[in-house]
Amino acid sequence: MTVTNLTAAIILIATDNVTDAGLIKKHLEVEFENAFSSTDPDMAVQDFELHRPDVLILAFNSLEKSERYYLELYRRSRKIHLQPHRTVILCNKDEVRRVYDLCKKELFDDYILFWPMTHDTMRLPMAVHHALRELAAVKPDGPSVAEFAAQARRLAELETMLDRQMARGGQHIELTSQAMAQAEQKIGAALDGFSKRLIQDDLAGGYTVKKGEDLKSEISRLKRDEVQQYFRAAAESVKPLKQWAHDLKQEYAPQLESVRALNVMAECVQPIALVVDDDEFQHKIIGKILEDQNYH
C-alpha cells in the first residue's frame, strides 16, 4: 500500500448496532471507497476473512464488547495473523482512560471519543488516515526481507542443479564417444571376417584366388578410406559439445559466486518464532526442531 492509494484501502466497521454502523459507514464513504460493516456476531470471522481489512474500527458501545470481539477473532480466525491491519476503538467518555491504557500497551492502535458525538467530526477519518500511513510504513509494496531471503535460498540450489546436469551431460557425451569407437571396431571386424570367409569359401562362387585377394583389398580400402573416415568425422563432431560443456561451466562460475554470497546473506535473515509454553523443556525441544529450519 502506498500513500497515493490510501483512499482505496479496505475498512471494516464492527459493531452490534446497525444504526451506528450505517452512520459511521456514511461518514467514512466521503473519503474512502471501501468501507464495510459487520453487525452479526455469528458472522464476525467470515466478514473479517472476506474483506481482509486494512483498518478495523471497533464501534461497540462498551470496551468490554470490543475486547471480546477482537479476542474471538484471534481465537477463531485462521487468517487474521496473515492480514496486517490497524485497530481503532470508538469509546465513550467514561472509558477513555482504560482505552488509552490499552492502546498504550499496543493491544489496540488508536481510539476516538465517539459517544457523545463531539464537534470534531473529522477526527474519525483522520484516525483512519493515520492508521493507513502506519500500515504502509510496515507493509511496503515490494517483497519483504523474509520473502527475499527465501528466494535467495532457492537460488543457492542452482549451483547443485547445474553441476548435476552438467555431470549427466558429460556422462552421455562420454558414452556416445565410447559407443562410436566400439561401433567402428565392430564394423571393421565384421568386414575383415567377411573378406576372410570369401577367400576361405573354396572358390564356391567361382571366384579365383586372385579375385578373392582383390576383394579383400577392396574391403580393406573401403574400411580405411570410407567407413573409418565417417566414424572419425562423427567422433570429431562430439568434441565441440565437450568444449561447450566446459566453457559453460567456466562462464557461469562468476554468477554462482554471486549466488553463494547471496545465500550467505540470506542465512543471516532468521524468521522469529515465539514459543508460548510454561515448560522450559518444551521450549528447548521446539527450539531445536526449528533451529534446523533457520528459525530464531
TISEGU-770120 format. One line per 4 residues: number of its first residue (from 1); their letters; for each residue y, x, z of C-alpha. Coordinates in steps of 0.2 Angstrom, whole numbers, padded with zeros to 4 digits. Example, Ala and Ser with C-alpha at 12.3 -4.5 7.8 and 13.67 -1.06 7.14 Angstrom:
// TISEGU-770120
1> AS> -0022,0062,0039  -0005,0068,0036
END
This chain:
// TISEGU-770120
1> MTVT> 0000,0000,0000  0017,0006,-0004  0035,0001,0001  0038,-0007,-0016
5> NLTA> 0024,-0020,-0015  0026,-0025,0004  0030,-0042,-0001  0013,-0044,-0009
9> AIIL> 0004,-0040,0007  -0008,-0052,0015  -0003,-0061,0031  -0014,-0072,0041
13> IATD> -0007,-0084,0055  -0020,-0088,0068  -0017,-0102,0079  -0024,-0119,0086
17> NVTD> -0009,-0129,0082  -0007,-0135,0064  0011,-0139,0066  0015,-0121,0072
21> AGLI> 0005,-0114,0058  0015,-0124,0045  0031,-0119,0052  0028,-0100,0053
25> KKHL> 0020,-0100,0036  0035,-0109,0028  0046,-0096,0037  0037,-0081,0030
29> EVEF> 0034,-0088,0012  0053,-0085,0009  0049,-0066,0008  0030,-0064,0007
33> ENAF> 0019,-0071,-0006  0003,-0071,0003  0004,-0080,0019  -0012,-0090,0025
37> SSTD> -0016,-0099,0041  -0032,-0100,0051  -0032,-0115,0063  -0051,-0119,0065
41> PDMA> -0058,-0108,0079  -0076,-0110,0071  -0069,-0103,0055  -0059,-0088,0063
45> VQDF> -0071,-0074,0057  -0074,-0082,0040  -0055,-0084,0037  -0052,-0066,0043
49> ELHR> -0065,-0059,0031  -0060,-0070,0017  -0042,-0065,0017  -0043,-0047,0024
53> PDVL> -0025,-0047,0031  -0013,-0033,0032  -0004,-0042,0046  -0012,-0054,0059
57> ILAF> 0000,-0065,0068  -0007,-0072,0084  0003,-0088,0086  -0006,-0096,0101
61> NSLE> 0004,-0104,0114  -0003,-0093,0128  -0008,-0075,0129  -0025,-0079,0135
65> KSER> -0029,-0088,0119  -0023,-0074,0109  -0033,-0061,0118  -0049,-0072,0117
69> YYLE> -0047,-0075,0099  -0044,-0056,0095  -0059,-0051,0106  -0070,-0064,0097
73> LYRR> -0065,-0057,0080  -0071,-0040,0086  -0087,-0046,0093  -0092,-0057,0078
77> SRKI> -0085,-0049,0063  -0093,-0035,0054  -0078,-0031,0043  -0064,-0031,0055
81> HLQP> -0067,-0012,0058  -0066,-0009,0039  -0049,-0018,0037  -0034,-0009,0043
85> HRTV> -0021,-0021,0050  -0007,-0024,0062  -0006,-0037,0075  0010,-0047,0080
89> ILCN> 0009,-0059,0095  0021,-0074,0097  0024,-0077,0115  0034,-0087,0127
93> KDEV> 0047,-0081,0139  0035,-0082,0154  0023,-0070,0146  0035,-0057,0139
97> RRVY> 0031,-0044,0152  0012,-0045,0150  0013,-0045,0131  0024,-0030,0132
101> DLCK> 0012,-0020,0143  -0002,-0024,0131  0007,-0018,0116  0012,-0003,0126
105> KELF> -0006,0001,0129  -0009,-0002,0110  -0021,-0016,0112  -0009,-0026,0101
109> DDYI> 0005,-0018,0090  0021,-0029,0092  0027,-0045,0100  0041,-0058,0097
113> LFWP> 0048,-0070,0110  0045,-0086,0099  0045,-0100,0112  0058,-0107,0115
117> MTHD> 0064,-0103,0097  0079,-0091,0098  0094,-0090,0086  0086,-0074,0078
121> TMRL> 0075,-0082,0065  0074,-0066,0055  0065,-0057,0069  0048,-0063,0063
125> PMAV> 0049,-0057,0045  0057,-0041,0052  0042,-0038,0063  0031,-0040,0048
129> HHAL> 0041,-0028,0038  0039,-0015,0052  0020,-0018,0053  0018,-0016,0035
133> RELA> 0028,0000,0034  0017,0007,0049  0002,0002,0040  0007,0010,0023
137> AVKP> 0010,0027,0033  -0008,0027,0039  -0016,0019,0023  -0009,0028,0008
141> DGPS> -0015,0023,-0010  -0023,0040,-0013  -0040,0045,-0006  -0042,0048,0012
145> VAEF> -0046,0066,0019  -0064,0060,0023  -0066,0052,0006  -0060,0069,-0002
149> AAQA> -0072,0079,0009  -0087,0068,0004  -0084,0071,-0014  -0082,0089,-0012
153> RRLA> -0099,0090,-0003  -0106,0081,-0018  -0098,0094,-0030  -0106,0108,-0020
157> ELET> -0123,0101,-0026  -0118,0105,-0044  -0122,0123,-0042  -0140,0120,-0037
161> MLDR> -0142,0107,-0050  -0136,0118,-0064  -0147,0133,-0058  -0162,0122,-0058
165> QMAR> -0159,0115,-0075  -0155,0132,-0082  -0171,0139,-0074  -0181,0125,-0083
169> GGQH> -0172,0128,-0099  -0177,0146,-0098  -0195,0142,-0095  -0195,0131,-0110
173> IELT> -0187,0144,-0121  -0200,0157,-0115  -0215,0145,-0118  -0208,0142,-0135
177> SQAM> -0207,0160,-0139  -0225,0163,-0132  -0232,0149,-0142  -0224,0155,-0158
181> AQAE> -0231,0173,-0155  -0248,0165,-0152  -0247,0155,-0167  -0243,0170,-0178
185> QKIG> -0258,0179,-0171  -0270,0165,-0173  -0264,0161,-0191  -0266,0179,-0195
189> AALD> -0283,0180,-0188  -0288,0164,-0197  -0283,0171,-0214  -0292,0188,-0210
193> GFSK> -0308,0178,-0206  -0306,0168,-0222  -0305,0183,-0233  -0320,0191,-0224
197> RLIQ> -0330,0175,-0227  -0325,0175,-0246  -0331,0193,-0248  -0347,0191,-0237
201> DDLA> -0352,0175,-0247  -0364,0185,-0258  -0353,0180,-0273  -0360,0162,-0271
205> GGYT> -0344,0156,-0280  -0347,0168,-0295  -0333,0180,-0289  -0336,0198,-0292
209> VKKG> -0333,0210,-0278  -0318,0216,-0286  -0311,0199,-0287  -0315,0197,-0268
213> EDLK> -0306,0213,-0264  -0291,0206,-0274  -0292,0190,-0265  -0292,0199,-0248
217> SEIS> -0277,0209,-0254  -0268,0194,-0259  -0271,0185,-0242  -0265,0201,-0233
221> RLKR> -0249,0201,-0243  -0247,0183,-0240  -0249,0185,-0221  -0237,0201,-0221
225> DEVQ> -0224,0195,-0233  -0223,0177,-0230  -0231,0169,-0215  -0226,0183,-0203
229> QYFR> -0209,0183,-0211  -0207,0164,-0207  -0213,0166,-0189  -0201,0181,-0186
233> AAAE> -0187,0171,-0193  -0191,0157,-0181  -0193,0169,-0166  -0176,0176,-0171
237> SVKP> -0168,0158,-0170  -0173,0157,-0152  -0163,0172,-0147  -0146,0163,-0149
241> LKQW> -0152,0150,-0137  -0157,0163,-0124  -0140,0171,-0126  -0131,0154,-0125
245> AHDL> -0140,0150,-0108  -0135,0167,-0102  -0117,0165,-0107  -0116,0148,-0100
249> KQEY> -0121,0154,-0083  -0108,0168,-0084  -0094,0156,-0089  -0097,0143,-0075
253> APQL> -0098,0156,-0062  -0079,0156,-0058  -0079,0137,-0057  -0094,0137,-0045
257> ESVR> -0084,0149,-0034  -0071,0136,-0033  -0084,0123,-0029  -0091,0134,-0015
261> ALNV> -0074,0136,-0007  -0070,0118,-0008  -0086,0114,0000  -0082,0126,0014
265> MAEC> -0066,0117,0017  -0075,0100,0016  -0086,0106,0030  -0071,0108,0041
269> VQPI> -0067,0089,0040  -0078,0081,0053  -0079,0062,0054  -0077,0057,0073
273> ALVV> -0089,0046,0081  -0086,0038,0098  -0102,0035,0108  -0100,0022,0122
277> DDDE> -0114,0023,0135  -0115,0026,0154  -0130,0038,0151  -0125,0056,0148
281> FQHK> -0142,0059,0142  -0140,0046,0128  -0123,0055,0124  -0132,0071,0121
285> IIGK> -0147,0064,0110  -0135,0054,0099  -0123,0069,0098  -0137,0080,0092
289> ILED> -0143,0067,0079  -0125,0065,0072  -0122,0084,0073  -0134,0087,0058
293> QNYH> -0123,0075,0048  -0107,0085,0052  -0100,0072,0064  -0090,0077,0079
END
